[in-house]
Every structure is written in structure tokens, then in C-alpha cells.
């Protein structure tokens, strides 16, 4: 049985800017910073872990799952927070991190879908 895929979102000439004009420099910079943050394997692991969490994940749990120190995870979380990709919630002495919003979840899901289609490192059956 063939799997039916949802149609991709409609891409119009104005998807990036009206009338196909160049993007303003500030948008190029913001988008570049966003994709740069997504370009690190440790940060992607953190984001994927957070995407699978309903209530957020503590630094200690993220460190344990990633096999890294809490200090290394905190460093990456600071960068992700600076890029507005994660948000933090304090419960007593523990800080729980989660994805900032559904846009981040969509970016991760779309990126994974694309990578699974065309990844040169993908194991072949």
C-alpha cells in the first residue's frame, strides 16, 4: 500500500519577499542565525529531545540523554535560547526547557523529512 503524503505548502513568488525582491538584510541575518543554530548535531539532539517532551526537560536529563556534561548542555541551551528556539520554566531549583513554539517543531519535522529523503549517510536497505 502506498503512503499518501500531504501536499507541500504552496510556494509563491512572495514566499520569501513580495514580488520576488531581495530579502531585507535583517531578515537574511535572522534566518542565517536560525539555520546556523540548527547546524550543530548536539543542538539538534537537544531540540529533538525537547520536541518529544510534553512538560519540558531539565538540563540534567538532557545531559544524561546526550551523554554530555550539564555544562556543555547549558552552553548549547544558552545559544538556542538566544535564537528563540527554546524557552525555560523554573520549578523550584530546577529549570525545564521546551521548544519555544510550534514553528520550531515544524522546522525540525520538515528538516527530518527532507533529510530522510535525500541523506547520503542514510543506511540503505
N, C-alpha and C positions, 0 to 999 in steps of 0.2 A: 504494500500500500504506500502510495506516495504522500509525503508530508506536504500540506498546504501551508505556504508562507503568507503572512500578511503582506500586502503591498507596501513598498517603501514609501516614506513620506514624499509628497510631491516636492520636487526641487524646481524652483522657478528662477529666472534670472535675478530676481530680487532676494533670493535666499540669503546671500551674503551682503548685498547692498542694493539700494534702489537703482534701477536702470543699468545694472552691471558696472557701476562706478567703483573705483578703488575703495577699499575699506578705510575708514579714518585710522590714523596711526595709533590712537589709543586703543581701538578695538583689536588691531593686529597685535599690539603688545599684550593685551589681556588674554587673548586667545593663545598666543605663544606661551605665556606663563602657565596657562592651564594645561596645555599639552606637554609642556616640559615637566610639570609635576606628575603627569601620568606616565612619563617615560622611564621611571625607575622601578625595577622589579620589587623592591621592598615596599615602596609606597603602593604599588598595585596589589600586593598581597594584603596590606592593611585595608585598603579600600574594599577588596573582595570579602574580607572577613567582616567588615562593617556592613556590607551590603546584605550579608546573610544573618544579620542580628536585628532583632526587633527593639531591644531595650538599650543598645549600646554595649561597648566592650571596654574594660579597663585597660590601662597601659600594661599592667602585669599579665593579664590574659593575652593581650596582643603579642607581648614579648615571648610568652611561652609558646604560642601557636606558630610564631615566625622563627623561633629558635634564635632570638637575638636578645640583647640586654634591654632593660627598661629604658636606659639612657638613649640607646640607638633608636628605639621606637619613639620616644618623646621628641627626639630631634626631627624625625620624619613627620610626626603629627604636627609640630610647630609649622613646618613648611606647608602641609596640607591645610592647616587652619588659616594660614596666611593667604592661601589661594581660594579660600571659602569652599573647600571641598568637604571638610568635616566640621562638626560642631561638638562642643563639650558641655557636659552636665555634671555638676558636683553633687554627690550624695555623701555627706559627712566628709571624710578624708579622702574618699575615692572619687576620681574623675572618670566618667564614662564618655566614650567618644562614639559618635554615629555619623552617618553621611549627612551632609548639610541639607540636602533636599533631593527630590526625585530626579532632578536633572543629572545629578552625579550618578545615580543608579542607572539611568538611561545611557549615559556615556559609557559606563562600564559594560553594560549588557550589549550595547551596539558594538563596542570595540571587541568584545569577546566573540560575538557573532562573526564579525569581519575576520578576525584572526583565525578562527576555526575553519573558515572557508579557504583561506589563502596563506597559511603559515608554512614556510619552508621547513621548519623544525617539527612540524606535526608528524606524529607516528603514522605510518601508512599501514593499512590492514592487509 
